[in-house]
Amino acid sequence: MKVLLFQNPQTVDEEQLKRDLSLLPAWRRERALEYRFPIDRVLCAKAYLLLKEGLRQAYGVREDPVFVCRENGKPYLRDHPDIYFNLSHCRKGVLCAIDEAEVGCDIEEIPAAVDEALCGICFQAEERRRIMNAADPAAEFTRLWTMKEAYLKYTGEGITDDLPDIFSHRDIRKVRFQVHEEADGVIYTLCRGR
């Protein structure tokens, strides 16, 4: 698996954003420019550029990637359907995972505190106990959240109503997770088949 991480996108200034936008194909540049806030333009541009760089490094692909969506809405590469990818971003980082099999990823900033109402909606009782009893509840919340989201992106489901029960699915044993915590308060998770 090829993993690329761009940290601190909030440090990208207007001049760098212009350079990044100039490197995008017209359709992606237009999409990035549709965003109201500059940080969202940066995230959109950097995600695509990470994918482009990862494809070049890992597979020698030099052309601009073109996305097509499967029936479930999960994108794949039109000209390279045998290469799988997933993108994620938050205010502190942009993540790209590329593999020869399905892959999912998620990156999130560790919040200052756990939102207990959200916790009640997204996690089973045992998971909530695990979060609240952890040495750093906010980091544990983020670890579990990124694992769930990476899994749902791996399957192509996206966020579902059964979010609390994700880890009780029988197929969960068919995947493995890699959870990484960065020094700047970001956790990211990669999910792929065994």
PAMAR-245493 format. One record per residue: y, z, x of N, C-alpha, C in turn; residue in one letter. Coordinates in steps of 0.1 Angstrom, whole numbers. Last residue first. Example, Ala and Ser with C-alpha at 12.3 -4.5 7.8 and 13.67 -1.06 7.14 Angstrom:
// PAMAR-245493
{n.north = -22&n.up = 71&n.east = 128&ca.north = -11&ca.up = 71&ca.east = 137&c.north = 0&c.up = 79&c.east = 129&res = s}
{n.north = -57&n.up = 78&n.east = 132&ca.north = -45&ca.up = 78&ca.east = 123&c.north = -33&c.up = 78&c.east = 132&res = a}
// end
This chain:
// PAMAR-245493
{n.north = -85&n.up = 43&n.east = -75&ca.north = -94&ca.up = 49&ca.east = -64&c.north = -102&c.up = 37&c.east = -57&res = r}
{n.north = -53&n.up = 30&n.east = -82&ca.north = -67&ca.up = 32&ca.east = -85&c.north = -74&c.up = 37&c.east = -73&res = g}
{n.north = -22&n.up = 49&n.east = -78&ca.north = -30&ca.up = 37&ca.east = -77&c.north = -45&c.up = 40&c.east = -80&res = r}
{n.north = 10&n.up = 61&n.east = -76&ca.north = -2&ca.up = 62&ca.east = -83&c.north = -9&c.up = 48&c.east = -82&res = c}
{n.north = 34&n.up = 82&n.east = -60&ca.north = 27&ca.up = 69&ca.east = -60&c.north = 14&c.up = 70&c.east = -68&res = l}
{n.north = 64&n.up = 99&n.east = -64&ca.north = 49&ca.up = 99&ca.east = -65&c.north = 45&c.up = 84&c.east = -66&res = t}
{n.north = 90&n.up = 119&n.east = -49&ca.north = 85&ca.up = 106&ca.east = -54&c.north = 70&c.up = 106&c.east = -54&res = y}
{n.north = 118&n.up = 139&n.east = -51&ca.north = 104&ca.up = 138&ca.east = -51&c.north = 100&c.up = 125&c.east = -56&res = i}
{n.north = 146&n.up = 151&n.east = -33&ca.north = 140&ca.up = 141&ca.east = -41&c.north = 125&c.up = 142&c.east = -40&res = v}
{n.north = 162&n.up = 166&n.east = -16&ca.north = 160&ca.up = 171&ca.east = -29&c.north = 154&c.up = 160&c.east = -39&res = g}
{n.north = 162&n.up = 157&n.east = 10&ca.north = 174&ca.up = 157&ca.east = 3&c.north = 173&c.up = 160&c.east = -12&res = d}
{n.north = 137&n.up = 157&n.east = 21&ca.north = 146&ca.up = 169&ca.east = 24&c.north = 158&c.up = 169&c.east = 16&res = a}
{n.north = 112&n.up = 148&n.east = -3&ca.north = 121&ca.up = 145&ca.east = 7&c.north = 131&c.up = 156&c.east = 9&res = e}
{n.north = 78&n.up = 149&n.east = -10&ca.north = 91&ca.up = 156&ca.east = -12&c.north = 100&c.up = 153&c.east = 0&res = e}
{n.north = 54&n.up = 129&n.east = -26&ca.north = 62&ca.up = 132&ca.east = -14&c.north = 75&c.up = 139&c.east = -18&res = h}
{n.north = 21&n.up = 124&n.east = -36&ca.north = 34&ca.up = 130&ca.east = -40&c.north = 41&c.up = 134&c.east = -27&res = v}
{n.north = -2&n.up = 102&n.east = -47&ca.north = 5&ca.up = 106&ca.east = -34&c.north = 18&c.up = 111&c.east = -38&res = q}
{n.north = -31&n.up = 101&n.east = -67&ca.north = -16&ca.up = 103&ca.east = -66&c.north = -13&c.up = 107&c.east = -51&res = f}
{n.north = -55&n.up = 79&n.east = -80&ca.north = -51&ca.up = 90&ca.east = -71&c.north = -36&c.up = 90&c.east = -70&res = r}
{n.north = -77&n.up = 73&n.east = -108&ca.north = -65&ca.up = 71&ca.east = -100&c.north = -64&c.up = 82&c.east = -90&res = v}
{n.north = -98&n.up = 81&n.east = -124&ca.north = -99&ca.up = 68&ca.east = -118&c.north = -87&c.up = 64&c.east = -109&res = k}
{n.north = -91&n.up = 103&n.east = -138&ca.north = -100&ca.up = 105&ca.east = -126&c.north = -102&c.up = 92&c.east = -118&res = r}
{n.north = -78&n.up = 94&n.east = -160&ca.north = -70&ca.up = 99&ca.east = -149&c.north = -78&c.up = 101&c.east = -136&res = i}
{n.north = -94&n.up = 85&n.east = -181&ca.north = -92&ca.up = 76&ca.east = -170&c.north = -84&c.up = 82&c.east = -158&res = d}
{n.north = -94&n.up = 106&n.east = -200&ca.north = -106&ca.up = 104&ca.east = -191&c.north = -103&c.up = 95&c.east = -179&res = r}
{n.north = -65&n.up = 127&n.east = -201&ca.north = -71&ca.up = 114&ca.east = -204&c.north = -83&c.up = 112&c.east = -195&res = h}
{n.north = -51&n.up = 148&n.east = -194&ca.north = -64&ca.up = 151&ca.east = -200&c.north = -71&c.up = 138&c.east = -204&res = s}
{n.north = -27&n.up = 141&n.east = -185&ca.north = -37&ca.up = 145&ca.east = -175&c.north = -50&c.up = 148&c.east = -181&res = f}
{n.north = -13&n.up = 135&n.east = -209&ca.north = -16&ca.up = 124&ca.east = -199&c.north = -28&c.up = 129&c.east = -190&res = i}
{n.north = -4&n.up = 152&n.east = -229&ca.north = -18&ca.up = 151&ca.east = -227&c.north = -22&c.up = 141&c.east = -217&res = d}
{n.north = 24&n.up = 150&n.east = -230&ca.north = 18&ca.up = 163&ca.east = -226&c.north = 3&c.up = 161&c.east = -223&res = p}
{n.north = 27&n.up = 123&n.east = -239&ca.north = 31&ca.up = 127&ca.east = -226&c.north = 25&c.up = 140&c.east = -222&res = l}
{n.north = 22&n.up = 108&n.east = -262&ca.north = 12&ca.up = 118&ca.east = -258&c.north = 15&c.up = 122&c.east = -243&res = d}
{n.north = 42&n.up = 90&n.east = -267&ca.north = 43&ca.up = 102&ca.east = -274&c.north = 33&c.up = 113&c.east = -269&res = d}
{n.north = 52&n.up = 76&n.east = -234&ca.north = 45&ca.up = 76&ca.east = -247&c.north = 46&c.up = 89&c.east = -254&res = t}
{n.north = 67&n.up = 54&n.east = -211&ca.north = 67&ca.up = 68&ca.east = -217&c.north = 61&c.up = 67&c.east = -232&res = i}
{n.north = 43&n.up = 29&n.east = -201&ca.north = 56&ca.up = 34&ca.east = -203&c.north = 55&c.up = 48&c.east = -209&res = g}
{n.north = 19&n.up = 15&n.east = -197&ca.north = 22&ca.up = 20&ca.east = -210&c.north = 37&c.up = 24&c.east = -212&res = e}
{n.north = 10&n.up = 6&n.east = -173&ca.north = 19&ca.up = -3&ca.east = -180&c.north = 23&c.up = 2&c.east = -194&res = g}
{n.north = -4&n.up = 22&n.east = -156&ca.north = -11&ca.up = 16&ca.east = -167&c.north = -3&c.up = 6&c.east = -174&res = t}
{n.north = 17&n.up = 28&n.east = -138&ca.north = 5&ca.up = 22&ca.east = -133&c.north = -2&c.up = 15&c.east = -144&res = y}
{n.north = 34&n.up = 41&n.east = -155&ca.north = 39&ca.up = 28&ca.east = -150&c.north = 27&c.up = 21&c.east = -144&res = k}
{n.north = 19&n.up = 64&n.east = -160&ca.north = 22&ca.up = 55&ca.east = -171&c.north = 28&c.up = 41&c.east = -167&res = l}
{n.north = 19&n.up = 74&n.east = -134&ca.north = 6&ca.up = 70&ca.east = -140&c.north = 9&c.up = 61&c.east = -152&res = y}
{n.north = 46&n.up = 80&n.east = -130&ca.north = 39&ca.up = 70&ca.east = -121&c.north = 26&c.up = 65&c.east = -127&res = a}
{n.north = 49&n.up = 100&n.east = -149&ca.north = 56&ca.up = 87&ca.east = -151&c.north = 50&c.up = 76&c.east = -142&res = e}
{n.north = 32&n.up = 120&n.east = -139&ca.north = 30&ca.up = 114&ca.east = -153&c.north = 37&c.up = 101&c.east = -154&res = k}
{n.north = 44&n.up = 124&n.east = -114&ca.north = 30&ca.up = 121&ca.east = -115&c.north = 27&c.up = 114&c.east = -129&res = m}
{n.north = 70&n.up = 133&n.east = -121&ca.north = 68&ca.up = 120&ca.east = -114&c.north = 54&c.up = 115&c.east = -114&res = t}
{n.north = 63&n.up = 157&n.east = -134&ca.north = 70&ca.up = 146&ca.east = -142&c.north = 68&c.up = 133&c.east = -135&res = w}
{n.north = 52&n.up = 172&n.east = -113&ca.north = 44&ca.up = 169&ca.east = -125&c.north = 50&c.up = 157&c.east = -133&res = l}
{n.north = 75&n.up = 173&n.east = -96&ca.north = 62&ca.up = 168&ca.east = -91&c.north = 54&c.up = 163&c.east = -103&res = r}
{n.north = 94&n.up = 186&n.east = -113&ca.north = 96&ca.up = 172&ca.east = -109&c.north = 84&c.up = 166&c.east = -103&res = t}
{n.north = 82&n.up = 211&n.east = -116&ca.north = 85&ca.up = 203&ca.east = -128&c.north = 86&c.up = 188&c.east = -124&res = f}
{n.north = 84&n.up = 219&n.east = -89&ca.north = 71&ca.up = 217&ca.east = -96&c.north = 72&c.up = 209&c.east = -109&res = e}
{n.north = 111&n.up = 221&n.east = -86&ca.north = 104&ca.up = 211&ca.east = -78&c.north = 90&c.up = 209&c.east = -84&res = a}
{n.north = 117&n.up = 242&n.east = -104&ca.north = 123&ca.up = 228&ca.east = -106&c.north = 116&c.up = 218&c.east = -98&res = a}
{n.north = 102&n.up = 264&n.east = -94&ca.north = 99&ca.up = 258&ca.east = -107&c.north = 105&c.up = 244&c.east = -109&res = p}
{n.north = 90&n.up = 273&n.east = -66&ca.north = 102&ca.up = 265&ca.east = -70&c.north = 99&c.up = 258&c.east = -83&res = d}
{n.north = 67&n.up = 287&n.east = -69&ca.north = 77&ca.up = 293&ca.east = -61&c.north = 91&c.up = 286&c.east = -63&res = a}
{n.north = 56&n.up = 287&n.east = -104&ca.north = 57&ca.up = 281&ca.east = -90&c.north = 68&c.up = 288&c.east = -82&res = a}
{n.north = 55&n.up = 295&n.east = -130&ca.north = 50&ca.up = 304&ca.east = -120&c.north = 51&c.up = 299&c.east = -105&res = n}
{n.north = 65&n.up = 273&n.east = -144&ca.north = 73&ca.up = 286&ca.east = -144&c.north = 68&c.up = 296&c.east = -134&res = m}
{n.north = 44&n.up = 254&n.east = -139&ca.north = 58&ca.up = 252&ca.east = -135&c.north = 66&c.up = 265&c.east = -134&res = i}
{n.north = 22&n.up = 266&n.east = -150&ca.north = 22&ca.up = 262&ca.east = -136&c.north = 36&c.up = 261&c.east = -131&res = r}
{n.north = 30&n.up = 268&n.east = -177&ca.north = 27&ca.up = 281&ca.east = -169&c.north = 28&c.up = 278&c.east = -154&res = r}
{n.north = 31&n.up = 241&n.east = -182&ca.north = 43&ca.up = 249&ca.east = -183&c.north = 42&c.up = 262&c.east = -175&res = r}
{n.north = 4&n.up = 235&n.east = -180&ca.north = 13&ca.up = 229&ca.east = -171&c.north = 26&c.up = 236&c.east = -171&res = e}
{n.north = -6&n.up = 250&n.east = -201&ca.north = -11&ca.up = 253&ca.east = -187&c.north = -1&c.up = 247&c.east = -177&res = e}
{n.north = 6&n.up = 237&n.east = -223&ca.north = 9&ca.up = 251&ca.east = -220&c.north = 5&c.up = 254&c.east = -206&res = a}
{n.north = 18&n.up = 203&n.east = -214&ca.north = 9&ca.up = 213&ca.east = -220&c.north = 12&c.up = 227&c.east = -216&res = q}
{n.north = 50&n.up = 188&n.east = -215&ca.north = 39&ca.up = 194&ca.east = -208&c.north = 30&c.up = 203&c.east = -217&res = f}
{n.north = 72&n.up = 178&n.east = -229&ca.north = 65&ca.up = 169&ca.east = -220&c.north = 52&c.up = 175&c.east = -214&res = c}
{n.north = 83&n.up = 197&n.east = -245&ca.north = 80&ca.up = 184&ca.east = -251&c.north = 70&c.up = 176&c.east = -243&res = i}
{n.north = 88&n.up = 219&n.east = -228&ca.north = 80&ca.up = 221&ca.east = -240&c.north = 75&c.up = 208&c.east = -247&res = g}
{n.north = 106&n.up = 207&n.east = -211&ca.north = 93&ca.up = 211&ca.east = -206&c.north = 83&c.up = 213&c.east = -218&res = c}
{n.north = 128&n.up = 205&n.east = -227&ca.north = 122&ca.up = 193&ca.east = -222&c.north = 107&c.up = 196&c.east = -218&res = l}
{n.north = 134&n.up = 232&n.east = -228&ca.north = 131&ca.up = 225&ca.east = -240&c.north = 124&c.up = 212&c.east = -237&res = a}
{n.north = 138&n.up = 239&n.east = -201&ca.north = 127&ca.up = 245&ca.east = -208&c.north = 124&c.up = 237&c.east = -221&res = e}
{n.north = 146&n.up = 224&n.east = -174&ca.north = 150&ca.up = 223&ca.east = -188&c.north = 138&c.up = 227&c.east = -197&res = d}
{n.north = 150&n.up = 241&n.east = -144&ca.north = 141&ca.up = 235&ca.east = -154&c.north = 147&c.up = 235&c.east = -168&res = v}
{n.north = 178&n.up = 233&n.east = -123&ca.north = 170&ca.up = 243&ca.east = -131&c.north = 161&c.up = 235&c.east = -140&res = a}
{n.north = 187&n.up = 212&n.east = -108&ca.north = 191&ca.up = 226&ca.east = -104&c.north = 183&c.up = 236&c.east = -111&res = a}
{n.north = 160&n.up = 188&n.east = -103&ca.north = 172&ca.up = 194&ca.east = -110&c.north = 175&c.up = 208&c.east = -105&res = p}
{n.north = 153&n.up = 165&n.east = -78&ca.north = 149&ca.up = 178&ca.east = -83&c.north = 162&c.up = 184&c.east = -90&res = i}
{n.north = 153&n.up = 131&n.east = -87&ca.north = 160&ca.up = 142&ca.east = -81&c.north = 155&c.up = 155&c.east = -87&res = e}
{n.north = 125&n.up = 109&n.east = -85&ca.north = 134&ca.up = 117&ca.east = -93&c.north = 141&c.up = 128&c.east = -84&res = e}
{n.north = 105&n.up = 81&n.east = -88&ca.north = 113&ca.up = 89&ca.east = -80&c.north = 123&c.up = 96&c.east = -88&res = i}
{n.north = 73&n.up = 66&n.east = -92&ca.north = 85&ca.up = 72&ca.east = -98&c.north = 92&c.up = 81&c.east = -88&res = d}
{n.north = 49&n.up = 39&n.east = -96&ca.north = 57&ca.up = 49&ca.east = -88&c.north = 68&c.up = 54&c.east = -96&res = c}
{n.north = 18&n.up = 23&n.east = -96&ca.north = 29&ca.up = 28&ca.east = -103&c.north = 36&c.up = 38&c.east = -94&res = g}
{n.north = -3&n.up = -6&n.east = -93&ca.north = 4&ca.up = 5&ca.east = -87&c.north = 15&c.up = 10&c.east = -96&res = v}
{n.north = -32&n.up = -27&n.east = -90&ca.north = -22&ca.up = -20&ca.east = -98&c.north = -16&c.up = -8&c.east = -91&res = e}
{n.north = -35&n.up = -41&n.east = -57&ca.north = -41&ca.up = -37&ca.east = -70&c.north = -30&c.up = -30&c.east = -77&res = a}
{n.north = -23&n.up = -45&n.east = -34&ca.north = -32&ca.up = -56&ca.east = -38&c.north = -39&c.up = -52&c.east = -51&res = e}
{n.north = 12&n.up = -34&n.east = -36&ca.north = -2&ca.up = -33&ca.east = -33&c.north = -10&c.up = -45&c.east = -38&res = d}
{n.north = 42&n.up = -17&n.east = -33&ca.north = 36&ca.up = -30&ca.east = -34&c.north = 21&c.up = -28&c.east = -29&res = i}
{n.north = 70&n.up = 1&n.east = -44&ca.north = 56&ca.up = 2&ca.east = -40&c.north = 49&c.up = -12&c.east = -43&res = a}
{n.north = 101&n.up = 14&n.east = -39&ca.north = 94&ca.up = 2&ca.east = -42&c.north = 80&c.up = 4&c.east = -36&res = c}
{n.north = 129&n.up = 33&n.east = -49&ca.north = 116&ca.up = 33&ca.east = -44&c.north = 109&c.up = 20&c.east = -48&res = l}
{n.north = 160&n.up = 49&n.east = -42&ca.north = 153&ca.up = 37&ca.east = -48&c.north = 140&c.up = 35&c.east = -41&res = v}
{n.north = 179&n.up = 79&n.east = -48&ca.north = 170&ca.up = 70&ca.east = -41&c.north = 164&c.up = 59&c.east = -49&res = g}
{n.north = 196&n.up = 94&n.east = -63&ca.north = 195&ca.up = 97&ca.east = -48&c.north = 186&c.up = 88&c.east = -41&res = k}
{n.north = 195&n.up = 87&n.east = -89&ca.north = 208&ca.up = 87&ca.east = -82&c.north = 208&c.up = 89&c.east = -67&res = r}
{n.north = 166&n.up = 66&n.east = -89&ca.north = 174&ca.up = 77&ca.east = -94&c.north = 187&c.up = 77&c.east = -86&res = c}
{n.north = 140&n.up = 42&n.east = -95&ca.north = 152&ca.up = 47&ca.east = -89&c.north = 158&c.up = 59&c.east = -96&res = h}
{n.north = 113&n.up = 20&n.east = -89&ca.north = 118&ca.up = 32&ca.east = -95&c.north = 131&c.up = 36&c.east = -88&res = s}
{n.north = 88&n.up = -5&n.east = -92&ca.north = 101&ca.up = -1&ca.east = -88&c.north = 105&c.up = 12&c.east = -95&res = l}
{n.north = 58&n.up = -20&n.east = -82&ca.north = 65&ca.up = -12&ca.east = -91&c.north = 77&c.up = -6&c.east = -85&res = n}
{n.north = 34&n.up = -47&n.east = -79&ca.north = 45&ca.up = -39&ca.east = -74&c.north = 50&c.up = -30&c.east = -86&res = f}
{n.north = 8&n.up = -68&n.east = -66&ca.north = 13&ca.up = -59&ca.east = -76&c.north = 24&c.up = -50&c.east = -70&res = y}
{n.north = -4&n.up = -99&n.east = -62&ca.north = 3&ca.up = -89&ca.east = -55&c.north = 10&c.up = -81&c.east = -66&res = i}
{n.north = -15&n.up = -120&n.east = -77&ca.north = -24&ca.up = -111&ca.east = -70&c.north = -18&c.up = -100&c.east = -62&res = d}
{n.north = 6&n.up = -136&n.east = -86&ca.north = 0&ca.up = -126&ca.east = -95&c.north = -10&c.up = -117&c.east = -89&res = p}
{n.north = 30&n.up = -150&n.east = -74&ca.north = 20&ca.up = -142&ca.east = -66&c.north = 13&c.up = -131&c.east = -75&res = h}
{n.north = 48&n.up = -161&n.east = -90&ca.north = 42&ca.up = -170&ca.east = -80&c.north = 31&c.up = -163&c.east = -72&res = d}
{n.north = 55&n.up = -140&n.east = -107&ca.north = 51&ca.up = -152&ca.east = -113&c.north = 43&c.up = -161&c.east = -102&res = r}
{n.north = 46&n.up = -107&n.east = -105&ca.north = 53&ca.up = -118&ca.east = -97&c.north = 47&c.up = -131&c.east = -102&res = l}
{n.north = 52&n.up = -87&n.east = -134&ca.north = 44&ca.up = -91&ca.east = -123&c.north = 51&c.up = -103&c.east = -116&res = y}
{n.north = 61&n.up = -59&n.east = -156&ca.north = 64&ca.up = -72&ca.east = -148&c.north = 53&c.up = -74&c.east = -137&res = p}
{n.north = 48&n.up = -49&n.east = -187&ca.north = 49&ca.up = -46&ca.east = -172&c.north = 51&c.up = -59&c.east = -165&res = k}
{n.north = 45&n.up = -55&n.east = -213&ca.north = 59&ca.up = -54&ca.east = -208&c.north = 60&c.up = -52&c.east = -193&res = g}
{n.north = 21&n.up = -60&n.east = -223&ca.north = 25&ca.up = -46&ca.east = -224&c.north = 39&c.up = -44&c.east = -218&res = n}
{n.north = 17&n.up = -87&n.east = -215&ca.north = 18&ca.up = -83&ca.east = -229&c.north = 24&c.up = -69&c.east = -232&res = e}
{n.north = 38&n.up = -90&n.east = -186&ca.north = 25&ca.up = -90&ca.east = -193&c.north = 28&c.up = -87&c.east = -207&res = r}
{n.north = 66&n.up = -110&n.east = -175&ca.north = 60&ca.up = -98&ca.east = -181&c.north = 47&c.up = -100&c.east = -187&res = c}
{n.north = 77&n.up = -120&n.east = -143&ca.north = 72&ca.up = -124&ca.east = -156&c.north = 66&c.up = -111&c.east = -162&res = v}
{n.north = 101&n.up = -125&n.east = -117&ca.north = 93&ca.up = -116&ca.east = -126&c.north = 89&c.up = -123&c.east = -139&res = f}
{n.north = 101&n.up = -138&n.east = -85&ca.north = 105&ca.up = -141&ca.east = -99&c.north = 95&c.up = -133&c.east = -108&res = v}
{n.north = 115&n.up = -132&n.east = -53&ca.north = 105&ca.up = -129&ca.east = -63&c.north = 110&c.up = -132&c.east = -77&res = p}
{n.north = 125&n.up = -158&n.east = -31&ca.north = 129&ca.up = -147&ca.east = -40&c.north = 118&c.up = -145&c.east = -51&res = d}
{n.north = 103&n.up = -163&n.east = -3&ca.north = 111&ca.up = -168&ca.east = -14&c.north = 114&c.up = -156&c.east = -23&res = e}
{n.north = 86&n.up = -152&n.east = 16&ca.north = 100&ca.up = -153&ca.east = 19&c.north = 109&c.up = -158&c.east = 7&res = r}
{n.north = 58&n.up = -133&n.east = 23&ca.north = 65&ca.up = -140&ca.east = 12&c.north = 80&c.up = -140&c.east = 15&res = v}
{n.north = 43&n.up = -118&n.east = 41&ca.north = 49&ca.up = -130&ca.east = 46&c.north = 56&c.up = -138&c.east = 35&res = g}
{n.north = 33&n.up = -94&n.east = 32&ca.north = 26&ca.up = -106&ca.east = 28&c.north = 32&c.up = -119&c.east = 33&res = y}
{n.north = 49&n.up = -73&n.east = 42&ca.north = 34&ca.up = -71&ca.east = 40&c.north = 27&c.up = -84&c.east = 38&res = a}
{n.north = 75&n.up = -83&n.east = 46&ca.north = 68&ca.up = -75&ca.east = 57&c.north = 53&c.up = -75&c.east = 54&res = q}
{n.north = 81&n.up = -96&n.east = 22&ca.north = 82&ca.up = -103&ca.east = 35&c.north = 73&c.up = -96&c.east = 45&res = r}
{n.north = 77&n.up = -76&n.east = 3&ca.north = 69&ca.up = -87&ca.east = 2&c.north = 69&c.up = -96&c.east = 15&res = l}
{n.north = 98&n.up = -58&n.east = 12&ca.north = 84&ca.up = -54&ca.east = 13&c.north = 74&c.up = -66&c.east = 12&res = g}
{n.north = 121&n.up = -74&n.east = 7&ca.north = 118&ca.up = -70&ca.east = 20&c.north = 103&c.up = -66&c.east = 22&res = e}
{n.north = 119&n.up = -75&n.east = -22&ca.north = 119&ca.up = -88&ca.east = -14&c.north = 115&c.up = -85&c.east = 1&res = k}
{n.north = 120&n.up = -48&n.east = -28&ca.north = 108&ca.up = -56&ca.east = -32&c.north = 108&c.up = -69&c.east = -23&res = l}
{n.north = 146&n.up = -42&n.east = -19&ca.north = 134&ca.up = -36&ca.east = -13&c.north = 122&c.up = -43&c.east = -16&res = l}
{n.north = 161&n.up = -59&n.east = -36&ca.north = 161&ca.up = -62&ca.east = -22&c.north = 149&c.up = -54&c.east = -14&res = l}
{n.north = 156&n.up = -46&n.east = -61&ca.north = 152&ca.up = -60&ca.east = -59&c.north = 151&c.up = -63&c.east = -44&res = y}
{n.north = 168&n.up = -21&n.east = -55&ca.north = 154&ca.up = -22&ca.east = -60&c.north = 149&c.up = -36&c.east = -57&res = a}
{n.north = 195&n.up = -28&n.east = -50&ca.north = 186&ca.up = -23&ca.east = -39&c.north = 171&c.up = -24&c.east = -43&res = k}
{n.north = 204&n.up = -37&n.east = -75&ca.north = 204&ca.up = -46&ca.east = -64&c.north = 194&c.up = -41&c.east = -53&res = a}
{n.north = 201&n.up = -14&n.east = -91&ca.north = 195&ca.up = -27&ca.east = -95&c.north = 193&c.up = -36&c.east = -83&res = c}
{n.north = 217&n.up = 4&n.east = -77&ca.north = 203&ca.up = 7&ca.east = -79&c.north = 195&c.up = -6&c.east = -82&res = l}
{n.north = 243&n.up = -8&n.east = -78&ca.north = 236&ca.up = -6&ca.east = -65&c.north = 221&c.up = -4&c.east = -67&res = v}
{n.north = 247&n.up = -7&n.east = -105&ca.north = 246&ca.up = -20&ca.east = -99&c.north = 240&c.up = -19&c.east = -85&res = r}
{n.north = 249&n.up = 20&n.east = -108&ca.north = 238&ca.up = 13&ca.east = -115&c.north = 236&c.up = -1&c.east = -109&res = d}
{n.north = 272&n.up = 26&n.east = -94&ca.north = 259&ca.up = 31&ca.east = -89&c.north = 248&c.up = 24&c.east = -96&res = i}
{n.north = 293&n.up = 13&n.east = -110&ca.north = 288&ca.up = 7&ca.east = -97&c.north = 275&c.up = 13&c.east = -92&res = p}
{n.north = 286&n.up = 9&n.east = -145&ca.north = 290&ca.up = 18&ca.east = -134&c.north = 285&c.up = 12&c.east = -121&res = f}
{n.north = 277&n.up = -11&n.east = -162&ca.north = 291&ca.up = -7&ca.east = -163&c.north = 295&c.up = 1&c.east = -150&res = r}
{n.north = 257&n.up = -40&n.east = -156&ca.north = 259&ca.up = -25&ca.east = -156&c.north = 273&c.up = -21&c.east = -155&res = y}
{n.north = 258&n.up = -66&n.east = -151&ca.north = 259&ca.up = -62&ca.east = -165&c.north = 261&c.up = -47&c.east = -166&res = e}
{n.north = 252&n.up = -70&n.east = -125&ca.north = 266&ca.up = -70&ca.east = -129&c.north = 268&c.up = -66&c.east = -143&res = l}
{n.north = 225&n.up = -72&n.east = -125&ca.north = 231&ca.up = -61&ca.east = -119&c.north = 245&c.up = -59&c.east = -123&res = a}
{n.north = 222&n.up = -97&n.east = -139&ca.north = 216&ca.up = -85&ca.east = -145&c.north = 223&c.up = -72&c.east = -138&res = r}
{n.north = 233&n.up = -114&n.east = -120&ca.north = 239&ca.up = -113&ca.east = -133&c.north = 234&c.up = -100&c.east = -140&res = e}
{n.north = 215&n.up = -110&n.east = -99&ca.north = 229&ca.up = -107&ca.east = -97&c.north = 236&c.up = -105&c.east = -111&res = r}
{n.north = 192&n.up = -122&n.east = -111&ca.north = 192&ca.up = -107&ca.east = -108&c.north = 207&c.up = -102&c.east = -105&res = r}
{n.north = 200&n.up = -148&n.east = -114&ca.north = 196&ca.up = -141&ca.east = -126&c.north = 196&c.up = -126&c.east = -123&res = w}
{n.north = 207&n.up = -157&n.east = -87&ca.north = 217&ca.up = -156&ca.east = -98&c.north = 212&c.up = -147&c.east = -109&res = a}
{n.north = 192&n.up = -136&n.east = -62&ca.north = 192&ca.up = -148&ca.east = -70&c.north = 202&c.up = -146&c.east = -82&res = p}
{n.north = 211&n.up = -117&n.east = -38&ca.north = 203&ca.up = -118&ca.east = -50&c.north = 203&c.up = -132&c.east = -56&res = l}
{n.north = 230&n.up = -115&n.east = -18&ca.north = 216&ca.up = -118&ca.east = -14&c.north = 207&c.up = -119&c.east = -26&res = l}
{n.north = 253&n.up = -106&n.east = -31&ca.north = 253&ca.up = -120&ca.east = -26&c.north = 239&c.up = -124&c.east = -21&res = s}
{n.north = 248&n.up = -80&n.east = -35&ca.north = 248&ca.up = -89&ca.east = -46&c.north = 247&c.up = -103&c.east = -42&res = l}
{n.north = 252&n.up = -70&n.east = -8&ca.north = 238&ca.up = -70&ca.east = -15&c.north = 237&c.up = -79&c.east = -26&res = d}
{n.north = 279&n.up = -75&n.east = -5&ca.north = 270&ca.up = -81&ca.east = 4&c.north = 256&c.up = -82&c.east = -3&res = r}
{n.north = 289&n.up = -58&n.east = -25&ca.north = 292&ca.up = -72&ca.east = -26&c.north = 282&c.up = -80&c.east = -17&res = k}
{n.north = 280&n.up = -33&n.east = -15&ca.north = 275&ca.up = -38&ca.east = -28&c.north = 277&c.up = -53&c.east = -29&res = l}
{n.north = 296&n.up = -32&n.east = 8&ca.north = 281&ca.up = -33&ca.east = 9&c.north = 275&c.up = -38&c.east = -4&res = q}
{n.north = 321&n.up = -29&n.east = -5&ca.north = 319&ca.up = -40&ca.east = 4&c.north = 304&c.up = -42&c.east = 6&res = e}
{n.north = 318&n.up = -4&n.east = -19&ca.north = 321&ca.up = -17&ca.east = -26&c.north = 318&c.up = -29&c.east = -18&res = e}
{n.north = 292&n.up = 15&n.east = -3&ca.north = 305&ca.up = 12&ca.east = -8&c.north = 307&c.up = -1&c.east = -14&res = d}
{n.north = 266&n.up = 38&n.east = -8&ca.north = 269&ca.up = 23&ca.east = -7&c.north = 283&c.up = 21&c.east = -12&res = v}
{n.north = 260&n.up = 63&n.east = -14&ca.north = 269&ca.up = 61&ca.east = -2&c.north = 272&c.up = 46&c.east = 0&res = t}
{n.north = 242&n.up = 64&n.east = -34&ca.north = 256&ca.up = 67&ca.east = -38&c.north = 266&c.up = 65&c.east = -26&res = q}
{n.north = 217&n.up = 61&n.east = -23&ca.north = 224&ca.up = 49&ca.east = -28&c.north = 239&c.up = 51&c.east = -32&res = p}
{n.north = 200&n.up = 78&n.east = -7&ca.north = 214&ca.up = 80&ca.east = -8&c.north = 222&c.up = 67&c.east = -12&res = n}
{n.north = 174&n.up = 57&n.east = 6&ca.north = 179&ca.up = 70&ca.east = 2&c.north = 194&c.up = 69&c.east = 2&res = q}
{n.north = 148&n.up = 36&n.east = -2&ca.north = 162&ca.up = 36&ca.east = 2&c.north = 169&c.up = 49&c.east = -3&res = f}
{n.north = 116&n.up = 30&n.east = 8&ca.north = 124&ca.up = 39&ca.east = 2&c.north = 138&c.up = 38&c.east = 7&res = l}
{n.north = 85&n.up = 13&n.east = 3&ca.north = 99&ca.up = 13&ca.east = 9&c.north = 108&c.up = 22&c.east = 1&res = l}
{n.north = 52&n.up = 9&n.east = 10&ca.north = 61&ca.up = 17&ca.east = 3&c.north = 75&c.up = 16&c.east = 10&res = v}
{n.north = 22&n.up = -8&n.east = 5&ca.north = 35&ca.up = -9&ca.east = 12&c.north = 45&c.up = -1&c.east = 4&res = k}
{n.north = -12&n.up = 0&n.east = 9&ca.north = 0&ca.up = 0&ca.east = 0&c.north = 12&c.up = 0&c.east = 9&res = m}
// end
